């Protein structure tokens, strides 16, 4: 059912007023007509943001489920941005966890979709619209290996040991730059699959975000069995949106995230998740040169 424009209602009210009052009211109506489109456009952007399809992967401590609830540093920062804008729904309500490769493909092809928690790389730059970064702190990507294996700790693990990582992850770009091809990697749908393979003694190298590796290894009581073989690089994390997503809505989200990123609340959240504004607190040791 179509709605009658607000300006038409105002005109109807003014026409019923006595003539002396009508003239003054007409001037007010003119001013309202000039001003009115701007908040309406902002409201349209808010409604668009509430209707987007938000996807993310399980990537603790940044985004993950705990006791059936979505949480993590980036989820809570996004929620602050949503509150800043005035969304009626929370990030926990709107974001859902999807396997990485599927979430990436859907964001590429599905209008009004967004992928929460992604590295903005030169290869990806033209594929999406970008909002962010979430934090002034970069994530570090590393290769780790199991200590009890008699393997050489170099930046190019070779031989029978394949490097596990998540299918479609930015880590593959880092490995390629390091001269490590896909035939030397073992691709999995998520970090939990890698932990399962480690328990089965089928994986000895893991390339991924260091904070996530530490979180998952600590959760599995395996942290002391691994050390860092090589640092692949550091990168800031963003939200990627499909190109068909409304630009005004994304601009509004960008403004809110810029404000949140510098807020005292953001600092508190970084400390809550052990990520300081200078450098994350990391516990994995680096391998000694042998």
N, C-alpha and C positions, 0 to 999 in steps of 0.2 A: 504494500500500500504506500503510495507516494505521500510525502510530507509537504505541507504548505510552508514555504520559506518564512523564517522568523520576520524578515523585513515586511512581508505582506500582512502579517498579523499586526505589526506596529502601525502600518498605514491605515488599516481598518480602525484601529483605536483612535488615531489622530483625526480621522474624518468625522468621528462622532463628537469631537470636542467643540465648544463654542468658538466662534471666529477669532476673537482676540487671543485665546489660548492656543488655537490651532497654528497660528503663525510661529509662535515660539516653539511649539512642539515639533513643527516641521523642521526647524533648524536643528533641534536635538536629534531628530530622526536622520537627518543628513549626516550628522557627525557619527551616529551609531552605524550607519550604513558603510561609512569609510572604515571604521574600527573593527566591525564585526567579522569580516573574513579572516583576520589574522588568528584570533583564538580558535575559530572553527577549523582552520588548517592545522593548527597545533593539535586539536582534539582528534582530527583525522589521523595524524601521525601516531598519536597514542593508541588509537584503536587498531591501526595497522600493526604496531609492535605487539599488541596483545594477541593478534591473530596469526603471527608468524609461526612456522614450524621450527622449533629450536631443537637441535640434536647435539649430542656430545658423546664422547667415549668414556669408559671408566678409566680414570687417569689420576689416581690419588698421589699427593694430597690436594690436587687442584679441583677435580670433580669426580665424585664416586658416591656409592650408596652405603649408608650405615644404618643398620636396623630398619631397613626398608625406606629410609628417607634420603633424598638427594642432598649432598653437602659438598664441602670443599672450598678452597680459597676463591676460585674463579666464580663458583656458583654464588657465594655470599657477596662478592664484589658486584656481580651482575644484579643481584637482588637490591643492593644499595642504589645502583643506577636506575633500576625500575621504580624504586620508591621516589627517587629524585624527580623522575619524569611524572609520576602520579599514576602508574599502572595499578589497576585493581587486583592484579594477580602477581604472585611472587615468581622468582626464578625457579623455585622448587615445583611450582605448579606447571610452568610452561616448558621447561627443559626435560628431555627424556634421553636416557642412555641407549645408544645404538652402536653395534660393532663399527669400528672406525671406517673400514673400506666402504661399507654400505652408507654410512652417514656422509662421507665425502662425495660419493656418487650422487646421492639424492640432492645434496646442496648444489652440485653442479647443474642438475637437470630440473629441479623442482622450484618453480617460482614461489616467492615469499617463504623461503627456507633459509636457515642460518645454522652454521656449525660453530659451536662454542668451544674454544680452546684449540687453536691451530697456528702453526708457525707460518709467518708471511715470508715466503721465499721468492727469489726471482722467477723460478719456474711456475709458481702459482699466481704471481702478481696479477696477470690479466684475466685469470679465470673467475675471480670473485670481486665483489665489493668488500671493503675492509673497514672494521670498526675496532679501535683499540689504540695501543695495547692495554692489557689488563693491569700491568704492573711496571714499575720502573726497574724491577729485577728481571734478569734474563734467566731462562732455563738452560741448564747444561746437558749436553748429550755426550754419552760415553760408551765405551766398550768395557765390559767387565768379564773376568773369567774365574773359574773355580780354582781355589788354591791347591787342592790335593792333586790336580792334574799336572803332569810333568810336561808343561807346554811353555814355549818361548813367549815372554811378555813383550811383544812388539806391537806397532800400530797396524801390522798386516798379518793377523792370524791366518795360517794356511793349513794345508794338509787335510786330515780327516775331520777337523773340527769346523763345523759350519756355525755361523753367527745367527742366533735367533733374534728376530725383531717382529714388529706388528706389520701386517700387510698394508701397504699404502702409506706408511708413516714417513715423516720427514727424514728419519734416520737413514732410509735407503739413499736419499740424495747425499747425505754426509758420507756414507760408505762408498758410494760411487766416486766421490771426489778423492777419497783415500785410496782408490784403486781396487776396491773390493767389489766384485761383480755379484749379480743375483744368484749365480750358480754356487756361490760360497755362503749364501744366506738360507735360513730356514724361516719361512713366513708363517705367522700364526694370526688368528683373529683378534687376540687380546693378550695382555700381560699374564692373566691367570693361566692361559694355555702354556705359556713359557714356564711358569712355576711348576706346572704338572710335568712338563718334559724334564725339568731339572730334577725333580723327585725321582723320575724314572731313569736318571743318569743318561739321558739322550741329548742334553744340551750342556755345553761347557763355556760357551761365550754368549753374551747377551748385549746387544746394542740398543740403547733407548735413552729416554730422559733419566738423568741420574737420580732425581728426587723420587721418581716413580719406582725405579729399580730398588732404591733403598727401602721405600715403604713396603713394597711387596716382599722383598727378601726378609725384612724384619718381621713382617706379619707371618711369614712361613718359617721363622726361626732359622734362617739360612744366611743372615747378613755376615757373620764372621767367616763364612766359607768362600767369600768372593772378594776380589780387589779390582781396582781400575787398571785396565791394560792401556787404554788410550782415551784422550779427550777429543771428541769429534768437532765440537763447536758450541756456541752459545746463541740463543735466539729469544726474542720477545714473542709473546703469545697474544693472538687476536681473536676476533669473531669474523668469520667469512660468511658473506651473504650472497645468494644467487643474484645474478645481474638484473633480473626482473623485479627485484625487491624495491619498494618505494624509497627513493633517495632522501626525501624529506624526513621520513621516519628514521632512517639510519643516521642522518645528521643529528637528529634529536638525541638518539642513543649515544652518539659520539660525544656530544657536549656533556651529557650526564656522566659518561665514563671518565672524561677528562677531569671533571670536578671531583668525582669519587676517588680517582687515583691519587690525588693530592690531599685527601681528607684525613683527619685523625682516625676516623673509623677504619680506613684502609690499613693504617699502620697497626692498629690493634689486631686486625684479621691476619696480617702477615705474621705477627708474633704468635698468634694462636696456632697457626699451622707450621711454625718453625721456619718461616721464610722471612729473613730480615730485608730491609730496604737496600742493603748494600750487597749481601750475598747470602744465599740459603745456608742453613746449618747442615753440613753434609758429613757423613761418618765413614763412608767407604775409603779405604786407604789405596794409595797408588802403588802399582807394582814396582819393585826395585829393578833397575836395569841389570840384566844378567848376561 
